[in-house]
Structures are given as structure tokens and as C-alpha cells.
Amino acid sequence: MRMVNETWSMESITCPYHGWRWGKDGVLQSAQDAEVDFSQGNPCGALSLIELRCDRWGGFVGYTMDDDGPELRDYLAPMPALYRNHPMDAAVRVAWYRIKVDANWKFVTDNFSESYHTRTAHPQVPPWIDQDVDSGRHEMWPAGHGRTVQPMRPSLSDRPPEGVDHIFRHILSAWDIEPDAYETYEDFALQGWRDLKAAKQRLWKERGYLHYEHMSDEEITDSPHTVIFPNVTISFLPDNLIFFRSEPVKDEPEKCWFDLWCMAFPVEGQDEVESIMAGPKPLREAMACEHCDFDGGQGVPELAGQIVYQDMELAEKMQAGMHSRGYRDAHLSDQETRVRFFHKVLNDWIEGRKP
Ligand SMILES: [Fe+2]
């Protein structure tokens, strides 16, 4: 009997057929007539569900049905080593969504494997994360994982008009750096970013940014947007972990479930945090997952204008475009190489060639 139909959290698992209840450790907790009608003896405490292979990394639980598959850490390599400095289990999930989107599950990895669309689709980003073509570093690993590391500083190509308030000014000021001290925009962006590294390394402890303790200069001021093959993306920002995952909807290849978790590293004295993808949030665990249909945006009006909302809008339109008679194949720029790489590894799996 299938006992669980949805990805969900629960305190115990109850079989809908005869009502046997199993604990989270897999042991049978209660059964009807347990003490009086089993000549073999009371099954409670004696029977367990069959175990499957599972392991943990960074507070996440991974499992596999494959007895011959690799260990979780080997599968994820090199991520556990790359992100060893992030105290991942300390992050607090402040926003928790599961959104049904009218797009194939692969849209998530396609979208998060390139930043070439950012200057068009997310104009709020370049003043804050450098989107210039030569600023990003693209990395790929044989198992299909990849990441793009971009400096968290203003792009030089997309300058806000004079007189418009600049987010990077506030970021510098927050770390005791005078934004008006720079003579040129280039200095403001480039030297400001270097000064920010130094200020953060100097002040993190007294400011309560205890999660910086082991982080490198790159980790405290850059954005490594990381895809774990095939369907998980994690953005390891200095103060946030943003987790995205897609899952296919059974029998509906043009729909998927899209999970969005915004996690923040607690900072002493802060009770509100910027969730990056869902706006300001109280610094506490989201108690329940918001289930919704994207529905052209109407299902999540509170996310309107957020980066991730813009991506979901694009995904639905792109899915429709896949059916156009005018569509042949993607003509990709070099900075979109990871999109091609993702599909190559995926095709290898489908055709029986393990990486
Ligand atoms: Fe995007």
C-alpha cells in the first residue's frame, strides 16, 4: 500500500489501509488489535519499514533507491568541499514555497545555468551582482554539476542614471565605507568591492556575522550560483542560501513543481532578514510550506517583482515557445555553455552512458 503521496513533512506515517502507524525511525508504533490478535506476538516495536540508503549533507537529507549508486558525498562532489566554510545547518528557512509552474522541470536548471538573461529579465540585479561578460567564472564538473561565480558589486555596463539611489552605496555604508569617497564609478564598483572585503573581514565578529568565521574573501562578497545535477540549484550568498528544486508532475511533462526555500544565516541583533527572493522576512523558520499554482503570477502575488517570479513568468512563455514552428534549437553564447553541458550530461544518462 502506498502510504505517502506527496513530498511533505509529518510526525508519523499512517497506512490508509489498516491504520498501522509508523514512526519517523520506521518502527511500527501502533496497530489495531496489536496485543490481542497476533499469535506471532505484538508487532509494535518489532516491525520496521524497509530502510533505504540515505545520508545527510549541510542539513539536507539525500536518499536513493539504488543499492549500487554512489555515496551522497561522492555524488555531490566537489560541493561539500567547495562549501565547507558555509555553516549550512545554521541557516534558517524564512520562506518556503512549492509552486506548480506550466513548464517542464528542466526549466529550472536551464534558467539557473546562465546569467546571460539577467540584464534583460532582472534589471534590478546588475547594480548589485556584476553581470558583465568577463566578470563571471563558469565551472563544470563531469557529474553534471556546475556553477557561475559573480562578484557582488555593480556591473560597469549597466549604470543607473545619475541621481538614482544606488543599492551598493547602502551596502558600503553598512560596513563603514564612505561611498562618496570614490572619484569614479569604476572606483566605486571595483575598489569599493575590495574595500568591502577588507571591512567584512575586519568587522564580522563585532557585527555578529558569525557565519563569516571560516569564509574566504570570495565567499563574503561573491555569488556562486550552483547547480547540483540534475534539478537542484543553491545560491551560496554570503548571508543567504537560496535553494531551488524542480520535480516533474506525473504524466504532465509541461508542468513541474518548483520548490523555493529562502534561508538566512542568523546575525546577532537582527530579527528581520532580506530573503533575497521573497522580500524582507522575520528571522524565524517558516512554519508551513505555501503550496500554490503560479497561474501566470496570480497564485503568488506577494512575489511579484522578485527575481524568481520573473523567472517563472519566462519559463511559462518559453515552454509555449517550444511548440512554435519557428523553434529549432538554442543558439547559445559562451556564457551559456552550462546549458548545453546540462543537456549533454542528461542525454548521456538517458542513453545509458553514466558520467
Ligand atoms: Fe533568471
Boltz pocket constraint, residues with backbone or C-beta under 6 A from the ligand:
constraints:
  - pocket:
      binder: B
      contacts: [[A, 111], [A, 114], [A, 117], [A, 118], [A, 121], [A, 122], [A, 307], [A, 310], [A, 311]]
      max_distance: 6.0
